[in-house]
Amino acid sequence: MNKLISVIIPVKNGEKYLRPAIEGIKKQNMSVEIIVVNDASTDATAKIAEDSGCVVLNHDVCKGQVAGKNTGLSAAKGEYVMFHDADDVMRDGVLSQMYDVMESNPAVGAVMAMVKDFISPDVSEEDAKKTSIKAEPYYGLFTGAVLIRKSAFDKVGQFDEKLTTGEIIAWKLAMEKYGMEIRKLDFVSTDRRVHNSNYGKTNRKREFQDYARVLRAKLAGRA
């Protein structure tokens, strides 16, 4: 039996796509706890997660995805942690590949696979024509693509909740600061669903602001 992996899904009103996300994780045939952080949803998100056997942590008020990651991280019991979006789908067998690399390389703090965009089948044909996606798999997406040693957070701390979307680059910089290797893996771990209400699309302006803030802090020697 492998060491426990905590897969954390921060989500608000995710009933539309949550089931396939959970099913993709369960199909990995690994020792996994799925922690769904329900960010004050008003739909059936919590019930779907409970019916699927997930650990469900509820925010009474909406706190955002970054706070959701921290809530899940504080409750995680696994030696490894992965964050996963509620609308994406993990590919079969990839979690064991990521786990094996980590187990074979104790000095590696995290491994990063690639993701592949796909347009959600429920997007209208007209909207699909207007939607731009990356044709090839790519690195850089945090959720569904990175497996991390939980012990790494003892050094780098939890995520900065003042950031809305820039926690990804801040995390990478913190890992580098402490000399922890992030090893890239040459395969796709997760299919990233692109639809009309993707978190990244609806928070694009704030994302750029957060990235600029993190980079300014690094240049000032504070990152």
N, C-alpha and C positions, 0 to 999 in steps of 0.2 A: 504494500500500500504506500502511495506517495505521501509526502508531507502535505498538510492541509493548505489549500489555496483559498484566500478570501477574494471573491469577485464582488465588487461594490458598484451598484447601479444607483446613482442619484437621479431622481425623476420627478417631474411635475406633470400631471395629466397625461400619462403615457399609455393609457389603456389600448390605444390603437395598434401599437407595435410591440408592447412589452412581452407578450407571450412568446413570439418567435425569438426574441433576444434571450429569454430565460431558457427556452428549449435548446438553443445553440450551445449554451454553456453546459447544460446537463448532459448533452450528447458527447462531451469530451472524455467521459469515462475516467475521470480523475477524482481525487478526494477534494471536494469543493464545497464551501459554504457560500451561498448567494445572498448578499445583503442588499436589500432594496431600501433606499432612503427616500421615503415618500415626502416630498417637499410641499406639504399642504395642498395636495391634489383635491379637486372637486369631482373627479370621475371615479371609475372603478379600479384605479391603479393599485391601491392597497389590497383590495380583495383578490385581484388577479395574482399578486405576489404571494399572498397568504395561501391561496388555493394551490399554488405551484410549489409550496413547501419552502419558500424563502424566509429568511430572517427579515422582518419588516420593522424599520425604525421610522417613526412619524415626527415630522416637524409640524407644530401647531400653526406656525406662520411661515410664509415663504421666505427662505433664507438664501436661495440660489444654489447653483451646482457646486461651487467651490466649498461652501459650508457643508453641503451634502457629502462631499468626498471626506471631509474631516470627521463628520459624524460617523460615517461608515468605518473609517480608519480607526477611530477610538474603540469601536466595538469588535473589530476584526480579530479573530483568533488564529488565523493562518500564519505560517512562516513566510508565505509569499502573498503579495497583494496585486490585484489587477483592477483597474477602473474600466467600466463598460457603459456605453450609452444605451438607453432604453429602446432606441430605434435601429440599432445595428445588429448584425448576425455574425457570430463567430464561426469560422470554418471548422470542419471536422478534423480532429486529431492534432490541432495546432498547439493546444495548451501543453500537451505532453512533450512536444518538441522544445518549447520554450523552457519548460521545467527541467528537461534533461541537460540543456546547456547550462542553466544556473547551477544545478547539482554538480556538474563536472568542472565548474569554474568558480570556486569559492570567492575569488577576488572580484568577480563581476557583480556590480550592484544592481544592474537591471539589464534586461534584453528588450530590444525594440524590433518588432516585425513591421511589415508593411500593411496598408489597408488598400482596398479597391472600392471606388465609388460605384454605386448603381442607382438608377432612378427608380424610386418606389413604384410598383405596379399600379397603385391607386392614384398616381399623378395623372391628370388629364393629358391627352395627346397634345393639346395646344400648349399647356404649361411645360410639358416635357421638351418641346421644341425650343422653348425659351431658356431652359435650364442648362447651365454649363457644368460639366463634370470633367474630372481628370480621366483621360483615356487609359493611362497606365497606372499600375500600383505605385504607391509612394510612401515615404517615411514622414514622420513628423507629427502624426496624429497621436495623442496621448491615450485616449480611451480605446480599449479593445485591441491595443497593439503593444503594450508595455507590461512586462511582468517584473515586479520589484521585490527585493528582499524587504520584509517589513522592518528589519533591524536598521535599514538605511534611514528610516524616518527618525530614529533615535539621534542621528547626527544632524540631518537637515531640517528636522521639525515638520510640522504639518503645513498645509497650504495657506497662503496669505489671503484671508477672506475679504480684504479690501479690493482684491482683483476680481473682475467678473469672468474673464476668459484668459487672462495672461498668465495663469498659474503654470501653464505648461512650460513656457520658456524660463520662468523663475525656477521651477523645479530642476530643469536641466542644468542651469547655471549653478544651482546649489550643489548638485551632485558632482559637477566638475570641480567646484571649489574645494570639496572634501576629497578629491582624488578618486572618486568611485567611477569605475568604467561603466559606460552604457554601450553594450555590444549590439550591433545591428545584425539582424538575421535576414537571410535572403529568401523570404517567402511571405505570402500574404496570410495574416492571421484573421482578419475581420473584413466583412463586406459592409461598407458604410452607406446606409440608406440616405439618399438625397430626396427631400420632399419640400413642401411649401413652408413648413414651419421648423426647419432645422435650427437648433440653438445657435449654431455658428452664423447662420444667415441672418437671424433676427437680432443678433448682438454684434454685428460686424463693426460698427463704429466704435463701440466700447472695447472691442478686441484690439483694434489699432491703438487706442489710447493706453490700454494696459501694457501692450508690448513696448510702447515708447517709454512708459514709466519704468518698467523693469530694466530696459537698456540704459536709461539715464542713471539709474541707481548703480548699475554695474560700472559705468564709466566714472562715477563718483567714488568708487571703491566701497560701496555699501552693499553690494549684492553678494 
